[in-house]
Amino acid sequence: PGRARPAQPQPPAQPQPKGRELFRTQRKESEGSLECPSLEFQYGDADGHGAELAELYSYTEEPELSHNRRCFEEDFHTQVPGRRWLELDRAQQKAFVMRLLDGLEVVNRDRRLRVARAILYLAQGVFGDCDNEGDVLHWSRHNSFLLYQLGTFSAFLELLNMEIENSQACSSALRKPAISLADSTELRVLLSVMYLMVENIRVEQETDPPEWKTCQETFRMELSFPVHTEEPFALLLFTMVTKFCSGHAPHFPMKKVLLLLWKVLLFTLGGFEALQAMKVRRREELGLAPLPEDSIQVVRSMRAASPPTYSIELWEQQQQQQQKRGHRSRRPLVKQDSLDIYNERDPFKNDEVGVDEDENDDVDSGIEGELDLVERDTIIPSGPSQRLPIERVSFPKGLPWAPKVRQKDIEHFLEASRNKFIGFTLGQDTETLIGLPRPIHESVKTLKQHKYVSISDVQIKNEEELERCPMSLGEEEVQETPCEVLYRAMLYNLPQYMIALLKILLAAAPTSKAKTDSINILADVLPEEMPITVLQSMKLGIDVNRHKEIIVKSISASLLLLLKHFKLNHIYQFEYVSQHLVFANCIPLILKFFNQNIMSYITAKNSISVLDYPHCTVHDLPELTAESLEAGDNTQFCWRNLFSCINLLRILNKLTKWKHSRTMMLVVFKSAPILKRALKVKQAMMQLYILKLLKIQTKYLGRQWRKSNMKTMSAIYQKVRHRMNDDWAYGNDIDARPWDFQAEECTLRANIEAFNSRRYARPRAAEFAPVDNCLQSVLGQRLDLPRDFHRSYELWLEREVFSQPICWEELLHCQ
């Protein structure tokens, strides 16, 4: 971190403990010593349109692009000789597409596949007739809307269901020792067409005609709500994921399935800005105060902070400073500067006096905010500070977030105050302040000014009332939203869906080691013939790494979308998903993901830009060399990897927020050093969520950790939202009682089960009908018997009555 230090004359070698030497060597090898520049990263729902389409294809699939083109042109030139697709009017284009769709009805499997490839070529933008990448993307969107209007998606959905149930393909894949691209050809073609249609129709552009906007809404409704009592489309994709993870269908192309699942969730549920708008609207409906700020805008306006340093670096640099000055200093090692958030020196701190500015340069980079607390018992205050030039002082305008206070915080504050001054408490009464001193009145007034009531609080309160008075309050009116429909469809197999997603995430994580029992996620990237040259091996290696990165991106984005939308729809839906993620070891899995050289992961260049779609379709491919493959592109970072890291951190925050038992899992798994290493990435949004995770566990890390990580503590104060009376830094939180952790999870689980059984396992009306206890009445009821029952009546009597032994004595012993 910081600037690279100039070479210095080495002092006489001193013996060091072997453990310290080993730790320093390992850390330098894993982390490197270069500072990460600030990353100009714009977080959003997804990457650019072209990049999202390019990630659908692996580089091994490149020859299939020309195959699709041949299938289309053979049919097209037969039907419309001497013309190009771009020259046809809309009626002619519709007529040709309808003929293609008729071809999907044939029995011959190979013929169906050729027609599907021709439709895929249309969805890919008829690149053979285009001159540049922009034209390809334009015609890809145009053709996607045309295909949807003619019912192509429904036709492909039927074919997809047929392929999923194709037991012959499954058994063939199970018998093979190694699965390759050839085993999933039909599925890949179908999923590619559906993905291109969803992605092209999902993305809105200002120049779209009104007809297209109507199509978007219709398509969204079609994907969100089941038609003819069928399941939502997303549930079919979840079923494919679980079938793949169970080992029954190892040939499923998981990358395409997961990408399509993510985009379907994004399209039907809505992205982050749509979610924020829904949240504002829901608060208005419930009569709650408006949000204090737009969290999306606040995060976008944040500046990245300088990363903290490590204790081993502090020790080394402290030794150098002491030997340089020839005496043991009793002052702080360096000034405890601000986190570079305002790119100025902090005017509220005293600088060290007597240290030359040039002499301090080599220390500033590495030890800006850490203090040596091992050799010093007390910090002797420095002399009077020099007056800073006016132009260098940059006063912060204020904290980025408005403070929030929960009702629970006010109750705890008043409980402690009443115990101290009066000697008894008044339960949840927050209005009666009799007997309390004036400062307590002022404190309560301030707390109430910043009181924040969340939608979750209202939902929990309503649920308690419904549970207490089910008959008098009647049935709850549940709004039929896409999120509600999806949760109801997922409910009974939701644990299996979460486990399957985490299994694939584990297999795709860069820190995972190959195991014999792990699932094979490379079925749709490995070619039939393995590479024989070094260049082919390098290309395949890049392709495999890129494949894994895209899988991580799609799973992390899907899980985050599900958590955020379920939380807005109903808090117990969110808690149900969260609890199953925690039970499936999601927390240690994410920590394992971050326990790597995170800077290398974010700056990885696992892409070959000349082979990316649509570039490869309109340009002649240059001859690939080892140097060009190693060079990659010239971007500062990999967008998808940084996006994945932020998503995983946000998921971890969602799982652990206000959950002390899960926070203790972060402590037990030693997450603090892992997260602190990730602070090296100078991106404001990523740092914010890391600091949030560090904040919630600070009270458990001990006083010594807080002392030696003062720069991180300062960053938490400056970047993370304040809770008025939250003693996060001192360990005085009355909720932090270890013996209550198990009870906390059990209570939550009971509440979730009560919610699910009340809303989704409704008893039938017949169960509330009075029971007829009269023997004559029961025997006298008329039963509708089958027409042919009289023919087999004697046989039925013989089998069910006469030949069955009856033990009359057992009737006497029945209880």
C-alpha positions in Angstrom: 0.0 0.0 0.0 1.1 3.5 -0.7 4.0 4.6 -2.8 6.8 2.1 -3.5 9.6 2.8 -0.9 13.0 3.8 -2.2 15.9 1.4 -1.6 17.6 2.1 1.7 21.0 0.9 3.1 20.4 -2.3 5.0 21.3 -2.3 8.7 23.3 -5.1 10.2 21.3 -8.3 10.0 19.5 -9.2 13.2 18.2 -12.6 14.0 14.5 -12.8 13.5 12.1 -15.5 14.6 11.5 -18.1 11.8 7.7 -17.7 12.1 7.8 -14.0 11.4 10.2 -14.5 8.5 7.9 -17.1 7.0 4.8 -15.0 7.5 6.4 -12.0 5.8 7.6 -14.1 2.8 4.2 -15.7 2.4 2.3 -12.4 2.6 4.6 -10.7 0.1 4.2 -13.6 -2.3 0.4 -13.6 -2.0 -0.2 -9.9 -1.9 2.6 -8.2 -3.7 3.8 -4.7 -2.8 2.3 -2.5 -5.5 -0.4 0.0 -4.6 -3.7 -0.4 -6.4 -4.8 2.8 -8.1 -8.3 4.1 -7.6 -10.7 2.1 -9.9 -13.2 4.0 -12.0 -15.9 1.4 -11.6 -19.6 2.2 -12.1 -21.7 -0.4 -10.3 -25.0 -1.3 -12.0 -27.5 -4.1 -12.7 -25.2 -5.5 -15.4 -22.3 -4.7 -17.7 -22.6 -3.0 -21.1 -25.0 -4.7 -23.5 -22.3 -5.9 -25.9 -20.3 -7.4 -23.0 -23.3 -9.2 -21.6 -24.0 -10.8 -24.9 -20.3 -11.7 -25.4 -20.2 -13.6 -22.1 -22.9 -16.0 -23.4 -20.3 -17.7 -25.7 -17.2 -19.5 -24.7 -14.2 -19.2 -27.1 -14.5 -23.0 -27.8 -18.0 -22.3 -29.3 -16.6 -19.8 -31.9 -16.7 -22.3 -34.9 -20.5 -22.7 -34.2 -21.1 -19.1 -35.2 -20.3 -19.9 -38.9 -22.2 -23.2 -38.6 -25.3 -21.2 -37.6 -24.8 -18.9 -40.5 -24.6 -21.8 -43.0 -27.8 -23.3 -41.7 -29.6 -20.0 -42.1 -28.3 -19.1 -45.5 -29.0 -22.6 -47.0 -32.7 -22.2 -46.1 -32.9 -18.4 -46.8 -31.4 -18.6 -50.3 -33.8 -21.4 -51.1 -36.9 -19.4 -50.0 -35.7 -15.9 -51.0 -33.1 -16.2 -53.7 -30.9 -13.3 -54.5 -31.9 -11.2 -51.5 -30.4 -10.3 -48.1 -32.2 -10.3 -44.8 -31.7 -6.6 -44.3 -33.4 -5.9 -47.7 -36.7 -7.6 -46.8 -39.6 -5.6 -45.6 -41.3 -6.6 -42.3 -44.0 -8.7 -43.9 -41.4 -10.8 -45.8 -39.3 -11.2 -42.6 -42.4 -12.4 -40.7 -43.3 -14.9 -43.4 -39.8 -16.4 -43.4 -39.7 -16.7 -39.6 -43.1 -18.4 -39.6 -41.7 -21.0 -42.1 -38.8 -21.5 -39.8 -41.1 -22.0 -36.8 -43.0 -24.6 -38.8 -39.7 -26.5 -39.2 -39.5 -26.8 -35.4 -42.5 -29.1 -35.5 -40.8 -31.9 -37.5 -40.0 -35.2 -35.9 -36.5 -35.4 -37.3 -34.1 -34.3 -34.5 -31.3 -33.1 -36.9 -33.7 -31.1 -39.0 -35.1 -29.4 -35.9 -31.6 -28.5 -34.8 -30.7 -27.0 -38.2 -33.8 -24.8 -38.0 -33.0 -23.8 -34.4 -29.5 -22.8 -35.5 -31.0 -20.7 -38.3 -33.2 -18.9 -35.7 -30.2 -18.5 -33.5 -28.3 -16.8 -36.3 -31.2 -14.3 -36.6 -31.0 -13.6 -32.9 -27.3 -13.2 -33.2 -27.9 -10.3 -35.6 -27.4 -11.8 -39.1 -23.7 -10.7 -38.8 -22.9 -12.0 -42.3 -24.8 -9.0 -43.7 -23.3 -6.4 -41.3 -20.2 -4.2 -41.6 -19.6 -3.3 -37.9 -20.4 -4.3 -34.4 -23.0 -1.7 -33.9 -25.0 -3.1 -36.8 -24.8 -6.6 -35.4 -26.2 -5.4 -32.0 -28.9 -3.4 -33.7 -30.2 -6.3 -35.9 -29.9 -8.7 -32.9 -32.4 -6.5 -31.0 -34.6 -6.0 -34.0 -34.8 -9.7 -34.7 -35.3 -10.6 -31.1 -38.5 -8.4 -30.9 -39.6 -9.9 -34.2 -39.1 -13.4 -33.0 -40.9 -12.8 -29.8 -43.9 -11.3 -31.5 -44.2 -14.4 -33.7 -44.3 -16.8 -30.6 -40.7 -18.1 -30.9 -40.1 -18.0 -27.2 -43.0 -20.3 -26.4 -42.0 -22.7 -29.1 -38.4 -22.8 -27.7 -39.8 -23.3 -24.2 -41.6 -26.5 -25.4 -38.4 -27.7 -27.0 -36.4 -26.9 -23.8 -38.9 -29.0 -21.7 -38.4 -31.9 -24.2 -34.6 -31.7 -23.9 -34.7 -31.5 -20.1 -36.8 -34.7 -20.0 -34.7 -36.4 -22.6 -33.6 -39.5 -20.7 -31.5 -40.8 -23.5 -29.2 -37.8 -23.5 -28.9 -38.0 -19.7 -28.0 -41.7 -19.7 -25.5 -41.2 -22.6 -23.8 -38.3 -20.7 -23.6 -40.4 -17.5 -21.9 -43.3 -19.3 -19.2 -41.0 -20.8 -15.9 -40.7 -18.8 -15.5 -37.0 -20.1 -18.3 -34.7 -21.1 -17.6 -32.1 -23.8 -19.4 -29.4 -25.8 -20.9 -32.0 -28.1 -23.1 -33.5 -25.4 -25.1 -30.3 -24.9 -25.4 -29.0 -28.5 -29.2 -28.9 -28.6 -29.5 -27.4 -25.1 -26.9 -24.7 -25.8 -28.7 -23.6 -29.0 -32.1 -23.4 -27.3 -30.7 -21.5 -24.2 -28.7 -19.2 -26.4 -31.8 -18.1 -28.4 -33.8 -17.6 -25.2 -31.0 -15.6 -23.5 -30.5 -13.3 -26.5 -34.3 -12.7 -26.6 -34.5 -12.0 -22.9 -31.4 -9.7 -22.8 -32.3 -7.8 -26.0 -35.9 -7.2 -24.9 -34.9 -6.4 -21.3 -32.6 -3.6 -22.2 -34.5 -0.3 -22.8 -33.3 2.4 -25.2 -34.7 5.9 -25.7 -35.2 5.3 -29.5 -37.4 2.2 -29.0 -40.8 2.5 -30.7 -43.9 2.2 -28.6 -44.6 -1.2 -30.1 -41.4 -2.5 -28.5 -42.2 -1.1 -25.1 -45.5 -2.9 -25.2 -43.6 -6.1 -26.1 -41.3 -5.6 -23.1 -44.3 -5.4 -20.7 -46.0 -8.3 -22.2 -42.8 -10.4 -22.1 -42.2 -9.4 -18.5 -45.7 -10.5 -17.5 -45.3 -13.8 -19.5 -42.1 -14.6 -17.6 -43.4 -13.5 -14.2 -46.8 -15.1 -14.0 -47.6 -18.7 -14.8 -49.8 -19.2 -17.8 -52.4 -22.1 -17.7 -51.4 -23.0 -14.1 -47.8 -23.7 -15.1 -44.8 -22.6 -13.1 -42.8 -19.4 -13.6 -40.0 -19.7 -16.1 -37.4 -19.0 -13.5 -38.5 -22.1 -11.6 -37.8 -24.3 -14.6 -34.2 -23.0 -14.6 -33.9 -23.6 -10.9 -35.0 -27.2 -11.5 -32.3 -27.5 -14.2 -29.7 -26.4 -11.7 -30.8 -28.9 -9.0 -30.9 -31.7 -11.6 -27.4 -30.9 -12.7 -26.1 -30.8 -9.1 -27.7 -34.1 -8.2 -25.7 -35.8 -11.0 -28.7 -36.8 -13.1 -27.9 -34.4 -15.9 -24.2 -33.7 -16.0 -24.4 -32.5 -19.6 -26.5 -29.4 -18.8 -24.6 -26.2 -19.9 -24.6 -24.6 -16.5 -23.1 -21.2 -17.5 -25.9 -20.5 -20.0 -28.6 -21.7 -17.6 -27.3 -19.5 -14.8 -26.9 -16.5 -17.1 -30.4 -16.9 -18.3 -31.7 -17.4 -14.7 -30.0 -14.1 -13.6 -31.4 -12.1 -16.6 -34.9 -13.6 -16.1 -34.8 -12.5 -12.4 -33.4 -9.1 -13.3 -36.1 -8.7 -16.0 -39.1 -9.9 -14.0 -38.3 -8.6 -10.5 -36.5 -5.4 -11.5 -33.0 -4.0 -11.0 -31.6 -2.0 -8.2 -33.0 1.3 -9.3 -36.5 -0.2 -9.8 -36.1 -1.8 -6.4 -35.4 1.6 -4.8 -38.4 3.1 -6.5 -40.6 0.2 -5.2 -39.2 0.7 -1.7 -40.1 4.4 -1.8 -43.6 3.6 -3.1 -44.1 0.9 -0.4 -43.1 3.3 2.4 -45.7 5.8 1.1 -48.4 3.1 1.1 -47.6 2.2 4.7 -47.5 5.8 5.8 -43.8 5.7 6.8 -41.4 8.7 6.6 -39.5 8.9 3.3 -36.0 7.5 3.1 -33.4 10.0 4.4 -31.3 9.6 1.3 -31.0 7.6 -2.0 -28.4 4.9 -1.1 -27.5 4.3 -4.7 -26.5 8.0 -5.3 -24.6 8.2 -1.9 -22.5 5.2 -2.8 -21.8 6.5 -6.3 -20.5 9.8 -4.9 -18.1 8.2 -2.4 -14.4 8.3 -2.8 -12.1 5.3 -2.3 -9.8 5.3 0.8 -6.2 4.3 1.1 -5.8 0.7 2.2 -4.7 0.0 5.8 -1.3 -1.5 6.5 -0.3 -4.7 8.1 1.5 -5.2 11.4 4.5 -6.8 9.8 5.1 -3.7 7.7 4.7 -1.5 10.7 7.3 -3.6 12.6 9.8 -3.4 9.7 9.4 0.3 9.1 9.5 1.1 12.8 12.9 -0.7 13.1 14.2 1.3 10.1 13.1 4.6 11.6 14.7 3.9 15.0 18.0 2.9 13.5 17.9 5.9 11.2 17.5 8.3 14.0 19.9 6.5 16.3 17.6 6.5 19.4 14.4 4.8 20.5 11.6 7.3 20.0 8.8 7.5 22.5 6.5 9.4 20.1 3.9 8.0 17.7 5.5 6.4 14.6 3.7 8.7 12.2 0.9 11.2 12.1 -2.5 9.5 12.2 -3.7 11.1 9.1 -7.1 10.8 7.5 -7.9 8.1 5.0 -7.2 10.3 2.0 -10.9 10.5 1.5 -10.7 14.2 0.8 -7.1 14.0 -0.7 -6.0 16.6 1.9 -4.4 16.5 5.3 -6.7 16.2 8.2 -6.9 19.6 9.9 -8.1 18.1 13.2 -5.0 16.1 14.0 -1.6 17.4 15.2 1.4 16.7 13.0 4.6 15.5 14.4 7.1 18.3 15.1 10.7 18.0 14.4 10.4 15.4 11.7 11.6 16.7 8.3 9.0 16.4 5.5 11.4 14.6 3.3 12.4 12.2 6.0 8.7 11.3 6.5 8.0 10.6 2.8 9.2 7.0 3.0 7.0 6.3 6.0 3.8 8.0 4.9 3.1 5.4 2.3 3.0 2.4 4.6 2.2 3.5 8.2 -0.2 6.4 7.8 -2.7 5.4 10.4 -1.3 2.6 12.5 0.4 3.2 15.9 3.1 1.1 17.4 1.4 -0.1 20.6 3.8 -2.9 21.4 6.8 -0.9 22.6 4.8 2.1 24.0 2.5 2.2 27.0 1.4 5.7 26.5 1.4 8.2 23.7 3.1 11.4 24.6 1.3 14.3 23.0 3.2 16.1 20.3 4.0 19.8 20.5 1.8 22.6 19.2 0.8 22.1 15.6 2.1 24.3 12.8 -0.6 26.4 11.2 -1.6 24.8 8.0 -2.0 26.9 4.8 -5.6 27.8 4.2 -5.7 26.4 0.7 -4.6 22.9 1.9 -7.3 22.6 4.5 -10.4 20.7 3.2 -13.1 20.5 5.8 -15.5 17.6 5.2 -19.0 18.8 4.4 -20.6 16.1 6.6 -21.0 12.4 6.9 -22.5 10.6 3.8 -25.3 8.9 5.7 -28.0 10.3 8.0 -27.9 8.5 11.4 -30.7 6.0 12.1 -32.2 4.9 15.4 -34.4 1.8 15.9 -37.4 1.7 18.3 -35.4 -1.0 20.1 -32.5 1.3 20.6 -34.7 3.9 22.3 -36.2 1.3 24.6 -32.8 0.0 25.6 -31.6 3.5 26.3 -34.6 4.3 28.5 -34.4 1.0 30.3 -30.8 1.7 31.2 -31.6 5.2 32.3 -34.6 4.2 34.4 -32.6 1.5 36.1 -29.9 4.0 36.9 -32.0 7.0 38.1 -35.3 5.5 39.3 -34.6 1.8 40.0 -37.3 0.2 37.9 -38.4 0.0 34.3 -41.6 0.6 32.4 -41.3 -2.0 29.6 -41.7 -0.6 26.1 -43.0 2.8 27.2 -40.9 5.4 25.5 -43.1 8.4 26.3 -43.0 8.6 30.1 -39.9 10.5 31.2 -40.9 11.4 34.7 -38.1 11.2 37.2 -35.3 11.3 34.6 -32.9 14.2 34.5 -33.0 16.9 31.8 -30.1 15.6 29.7 -31.9 12.3 29.3 -35.0 14.2 28.0 -32.8 15.9 25.4 -31.2 12.5 24.5 -34.5 10.9 24.0 -35.7 13.8 21.9 -32.6 13.5 19.6 -33.1 9.8 19.3 -36.7 10.2 18.3 -35.8 12.8 15.7 -33.6 10.2 14.0 -35.9 7.2 14.6 -36.2 5.0 11.5 -39.1 2.6 11.1 -38.3 0.0 8.3 -40.8 -1.8 6.2 -39.6 -5.0 7.9 -40.6 -3.7 11.3 -44.2 -3.1 10.1 -44.3 -6.5 8.5 -43.1 -8.3 11.7 -45.7 -6.3 13.7 -48.5 -7.3 11.3 -47.4 -10.9 11.4 -47.5 -10.9 15.2 -51.0 -9.5 15.2 -52.2 -12.1 12.5 -50.7 -14.9 14.6 -52.4 -13.7 17.7 -55.8 -13.0 16.3 -56.2 -15.2 13.2 -60.0 -15.3 13.2 -60.9 -11.7 14.1 -58.4 -10.2 11.6 -59.5 -12.5 8.8 -57.4 -13.5 5.8 -54.4 -11.3 4.8 -54.7 -9.6 1.5 -51.5 -10.7 -0.4 -50.6 -8.7 -3.4 -49.9 -10.9 -6.4 -46.5 -9.5 -7.4 -43.8 -11.3 -9.5 -41.8 -11.7 -6.4 -44.7 -13.3 -4.5 -45.5 -15.7 -7.3 -41.8 -16.8 -7.5 -41.5 -17.3 -3.7 -44.7 -19.4 -3.6 -43.4 -21.6 -6.5 -39.9 -21.9 -5.0 -41.1 -22.5 -1.4 -41.1 -26.3 -1.1 -37.8 -26.9 -2.9 -36.1 -23.7 -1.9 -33.4 -25.4 0.4 -32.4 -27.6 -2.6 -32.1 -24.6 -4.9 -29.9 -22.7 -2.5 -27.6 -25.7 -1.9 -27.3 -26.3 -5.6 -26.3 -22.6 -6.3 -23.7 -22.7 -3.5 -22.3 -26.0 -4.8 -21.7 -24.5 -8.2 -20.3 -21.3 -6.7 -17.8 -23.4 -4.7 -16.8 -25.3 -7.8 -16.2 -22.1 -9.7 -14.4 -20.2 -6.9 -10.7 -19.6 -7.8 -9.6 -20.9 -4.3 -11.3 -24.3 -4.7 -9.2 -27.3 -5.3 -10.2 -30.0 -7.7 -11.8 -32.9 -5.8 -13.1 -36.2 -7.1 -16.6 -35.6 -5.6 -17.0 -32.0 -6.9 -19.3 -31.3 -9.8 -18.0 -30.7 -13.2 -19.0 -27.2 -14.4 -16.8 -27.3 -17.5 -19.1 -29.5 -19.6 -20.0 -26.5 -21.9 -16.5 -25.2 -22.4 -14.2 -28.3 -23.0 -13.9 -29.3 -26.7 -14.2 -32.8 -27.9 -10.5 -32.9 -28.8 -8.2 -31.6 -26.1 -5.5 -29.1 -27.2 -2.3 -30.4 -28.5 -0.2 -27.2 -28.8 0.9 -24.8 -26.2 -1.1 -22.0 -27.8 -4.3 -24.0 -27.8 -3.7 -24.9 -24.2 -3.2 -21.3 -23.2 -6.4 -20.3 -25.1 -8.4 -23.1 -23.3 -6.9 -22.1 -19.9 -8.1 -18.5 -20.5 -11.5 -19.8 -21.6 -11.9 -22.0 -18.5 -11.0 -19.2 -16.1 -13.3 -16.8 -17.9 -16.1 -19.5 -17.8 -15.7 -19.8 -14.0 -15.7 -16.0 -13.5 -19.0 -15.7 -15.5 -20.6 -18.4 -13.3 -19.5 -16.6 -10.1 -20.9 -13.4 -11.5 -24.3 -14.8 -12.4 -24.8 -16.7 -9.1 -23.7 -13.8 -7.0 -26.0 -11.4 -8.9 -29.0 -13.8 -8.7 -28.6 -14.4 -5.0 -28.4 -10.7 -4.3 -31.5 -10.0 -6.4 -33.5 -12.7 -4.6 -32.4 -11.5 -1.1 -33.2 -7.8 -1.8 -36.6 -8.5 -3.5 -37.8 -11.0 -1.0 -36.8 -8.6 1.8 -39.0 -5.9 0.3 -41.9 -8.3 -0.4 -41.9 -9.8 3.1 -39.1 -10.0 5.7 -39.8 -13.6 6.6 -39.4 -14.6 2.9 -35.9 -13.0 3.1 -35.2 -14.7 6.4 -36.2 -18.1 5.0 -33.7 -17.8 2.1 -31.0 -16.3 4.4 -31.3 -19.1 6.9 -31.0 -21.8 4.3 -28.0 -20.0 2.8 -26.4 -19.9 6.3 -27.2 -23.6 6.9 -25.6 -24.4 3.6 -22.3 -22.7 4.7 -22.6 -19.6 2.6 -20.7 -17.5 5.1 -17.5 -19.6 5.1 -17.8 -20.1 1.4 -17.7 -16.3 0.7 -14.8 -15.9 3.1 -13.0 -18.7 1.4 -13.6 -16.9 -1.9 -12.0 -13.7 -0.5 -9.1 -15.6 1.0 -7.0 -15.2 -2.1 -5.0 -12.4 -3.8 -8.0 -10.4 -4.4 -6.2 -7.7 -6.4 -5.0 -10.4 -8.8 -8.6 -11.6 -9.2 -10.0 -8.2 -9.9 -7.3 -7.3 -12.4 -7.3 -10.7 -14.1 -7.3 -10.5 -17.9 -9.0 -13.8 -18.7 -10.4 -12.6 -22.0 -9.3 -12.5 -25.6 -11.0 -9.4 -27.0 -10.6 -10.4 -30.7 -12.6 -13.6 -30.1 -15.4 -11.8 -28.2 -18.8 -11.6 -29.8 -19.7 -9.5 -31.8 -16.1 -8.4 -32.7 -15.2 -11.9 -34.0 -18.2 -11.9 -36.4 -17.4 -8.8 -38.4 -13.5 -8.7 -38.3 -11.0 -11.1 -39.7 -9.3 -12.8 -36.8 -5.6 -12.1 -36.5 -3.2 -14.9 -35.9 -3.1 -15.5 -32.2 0.3 -15.7 -30.5 1.3 -16.5 -26.9 2.2 -12.9 -26.4 -1.2 -11.6 -27.5 -2.9 -14.1 -25.3 -0.9 -13.1 -22.3 -1.3 -9.4 -22.9 -5.1 -9.6 -22.8 -6.9 -6.2 -23.0 -5.6 -3.0 -21.6 -8.4 -2.4 -19.1 -7.5 -1.4 -15.6 -9.7 -4.1 -14.0 -12.1 -6.9 -14.9 -15.7 -5.5 -14.6 -17.3 -8.9 -13.9 -14.8 -9.9 -11.2 -15.2 -6.6 -9.3 -19.0 -6.8 -9.7 -18.9 -10.4 -8.3 -16.8 -9.3 -5.3 -19.2 -6.5 -4.4 -22.2 -8.7 -4.8 -20.7 -11.4 -2.5 -19.9 -8.8 0.1 -23.4 -7.4 -0.1 -24.8 -10.9 0.4 -22.6 -11.4 3.4 -23.8 -8.1 4.8 -27.4 -9.2 4.2 -26.9 -12.5 6.0 -25.1 -11.1 9.1 -26.9 -7.7 9.7 -28.4 -7.6 13.2 -27.7 -11.4 13.6 -25.3 -11.8 16.4 -24.9 -15.6 16.0 -23.9 -15.1 12.3 -21.6 -12.2 13.3 -19.8 -14.7 15.6 -19.4 -17.0 12.6 -17.4 -14.1 11.0 -15.2 -14.0 14.1 -14.8 -17.7 14.4 -13.7 -18.1 10.8 -11.2 -15.3 11.3 -12.7 -13.0 8.7 -11.1 -9.8 9.9 -7.6 -10.3 8.3 -9.3 -11.6 5.1 -11.5 -8.5 4.8 -8.8 -6.1 5.8 -6.6 -7.5 2.9 -9.5 -6.8 0.5 -9.5 -3.2 1.6 -6.4 -2.9 -0.7 -8.9 -2.6 -3.6 -9.4 1.2 -4.0 -13.1 1.1 -4.9 -15.5 3.0 -2.7 -18.4 0.7 -2.9 -16.4 -2.4 -2.2 -14.6 -0.7 0.7 -18.0 0.4 2.2 -19.3 -3.2 2.4 -16.0 -4.5 3.8 -16.0 -1.8 6.5 -19.6 -2.7 7.4 -18.6 -6.3 7.9 -15.6 -5.2 10.1 -17.8 -2.8 12.1 -20.3 -5.5 13.2 -17.6 -7.7 14.6 -15.3 -5.1 16.1 -16.8 -5.5 19.5 -15.7 -9.2 19.5 -12.2 -8.7 18.2 -10.7 -7.3 21.4 -9.1 -4.1 22.5 -5.7 -4.9 21.1 -7.1 -5.4 17.6 -8.9 -2.1 17.8 -5.7 -0.3 19.0 -3.6 -1.7 16.2 -6.2 -1.0 13.5 -7.0 2.6 14.2 -6.9 3.5 10.5 -9.6 1.0 9.8 -11.6 2.3 12.7 -11.4 5.8 11.3 -12.6 4.6 7.9 -15.6 3.0 9.6 -16.5 6.3 11.3 -16.1 8.2 8.0 -17.9 5.8 5.6 -20.4 3.6 7.5 -23.8 4.9 8.7 -23.9 5.9 12.4 -26.3 4.4 14.9 -26.8 7.0 17.7 -26.1 4.9 20.7 -24.3 1.9 19.1 -21.2 1.0 21.0 -19.9 -1.0 18.1 -16.2 -0.1 18.9 -16.3 -0.8 22.7 -18.1 -4.1 23.1 -20.9 -2.8 25.4 -23.8 -3.9 23.2 -26.4 -5.5 25.5 -27.5 -7.7 22.6 -24.1 -9.4 22.3 -24.8 -12.2 24.8 -23.2 -15.4 23.5 -25.6 -17.7 25.4 -28.6 -16.2 23.5 -27.2 -17.0 20.0 -28.8 -20.4 19.6 -32.1 -19.2 21.0 -32.1 -16.3 18.5 -31.8 -18.6 15.5 -34.4 -21.0 16.9 -36.9 -18.2 17.5 -36.4 -16.8 14.0 -36.9 -20.3 12.5 -40.2 -20.7 14.4 -41.4 -17.4 13.2 -40.5 -18.3 9.6 -42.3 -21.6 9.8 -45.4 -20.0 11.3 -45.4 -17.4 8.5 -45.1 -20.1 5.8 -47.7 -22.4 7.2 -50.2 -19.5 7.8 -49.8 -18.0 4.3 -49.0 -20.9 2.0 -50.3 -24.1 3.8 -53.9 -23.0 4.1 -56.3 -25.7 5.3 -59.1 -26.6 3.0 -62.6 -25.6 3.8 -63.7 -29.2 4.2 -61.4 -29.5 7.2 -63.5 -27.0 9.1 -66.8 -28.9 8.3 -68.5 -30.5 11.3 -67.9 -34.2 11.8 -70.9 -36.6 11.4 -70.8 -39.0 14.4 -74.1 -40.7 13.7 -73.6 -44.3 12.5 -76.9 -44.5 10.6 -76.2 -41.2 8.9 -72.7 -42.3 7.8 -73.9 -45.7 6.5 -76.8 -44.2 4.8 -74.7 -41.8 2.6 -74.9 -42.5 -1.1 -71.5 -43.2 -2.6 -70.9 -42.9 -6.4 -69.4 -46.2 -7.4 -67.7 -46.9 -10.8 -69.9 -48.3 -13.5 -68.2 -51.7 -13.7 -68.1 -52.1 -9.9 -71.0 -54.6 -9.9 -69.1 -56.9 -12.3 -66.2 -57.3 -9.9 -68.2 -57.0 -6.7 -67.9 -60.7 -5.7 -64.2 -60.6 -6.4 -63.8 -57.5 -4.3 -65.7 -59.1 -1.4 -63.5 -62.2 -1.6 -60.3 -60.3 -1.6 -61.0 -57.4 0.8 -63.4 -59.0 3.2 -63.6 -62.8 3.4 -59.9 -63.6 2.9 -58.7 -60.9 5.4 -58.2 -62.4 8.9 -60.0 -60.3 11.5 -58.6 -60.4 15.1 -61.6 -59.3 17.2 -59.5 -59.4 20.4 -57.4 -56.5 19.1 -60.5 -54.3 19.2 -60.6 -54.8 23.0 -57.0 -53.6 23.4 -57.2 -50.6 21.1 -56.8 -47.3 23.0 
